[in-house]
Amino acid sequence: MRRSQIFDDNYRWLMATHPTVSTLREYIQRRKQLKVVELFGTIDYDEDCNYKQQRQTL
């Protein structure tokens, strides 16, 4: 096995198991969820749009 392959495998393992990395991932995921929640009620939909008809024409 090449040295770079060993390094890559160990780096991936570290990134997957290190507590700080998992905490940061959870933090980022939570921030993304909050941004999505902020969009509720702010998007205006076109009432005349018929999405079912548009899907049939594809």
SULKA-V260939 format. One record per residue. N is the residue number from 0. RES is the residue in one letter. PSI is psi in degrees with one decimal (NA if undefined). Layout:
n->N res->RES psi->PSI
n->N res->RES psi->PSI
//
This chain:
n->0 res->M psi->136.5
n->1 res->R psi->154.4
n->2 res->R psi->-40.1
n->3 res->S psi->-35.4
n->4 res->Q psi->-41.6
n->5 res->I psi->-43.8
n->6 res->F psi->-45.7
n->7 res->D psi->-43.4
n->8 res->D psi->-44.5
n->9 res->N psi->-38.1
n->10 res->Y psi->-43.7
n->11 res->R psi->-41.5
n->12 res->W psi->-44.5
n->13 res->L psi->-45.0
n->14 res->M psi->-29.3
n->15 res->A psi->-25.1
n->16 res->T psi->-15.4
n->17 res->H psi->131.2
n->18 res->P psi->-35.3
n->19 res->T psi->-40.0
n->20 res->V psi->-44.8
n->21 res->S psi->-35.5
n->22 res->T psi->-42.4
n->23 res->L psi->-39.3
n->24 res->R psi->-43.4
n->25 res->E psi->-40.7
n->26 res->Y psi->-46.1
n->27 res->I psi->-42.1
n->28 res->Q psi->-42.6
n->29 res->R psi->-41.4
n->30 res->R psi->-40.1
n->31 res->K psi->-40.4
n->32 res->Q psi->-41.1
n->33 res->L psi->-37.1
n->34 res->K psi->-39.1
n->35 res->V psi->-42.0
n->36 res->V psi->-35.5
n->37 res->E psi->-24.2
n->38 res->L psi->-18.4
n->39 res->F psi->128.2
n->40 res->G psi->-2.5
n->41 res->T psi->-10.5
n->42 res->I psi->125.8
n->43 res->D psi->126.9
n->44 res->Y psi->146.1
n->45 res->D psi->116.9
n->46 res->E psi->-24.5
n->47 res->D psi->-8.1
n->48 res->C psi->127.3
n->49 res->N psi->91.3
n->50 res->Y psi->-29.5
n->51 res->K psi->-40.0
n->52 res->Q psi->-37.9
n->53 res->Q psi->-35.8
n->54 res->R psi->-33.8
n->55 res->Q psi->-29.8
n->56 res->T psi->-14.1
n->57 res->L psi->NA
//
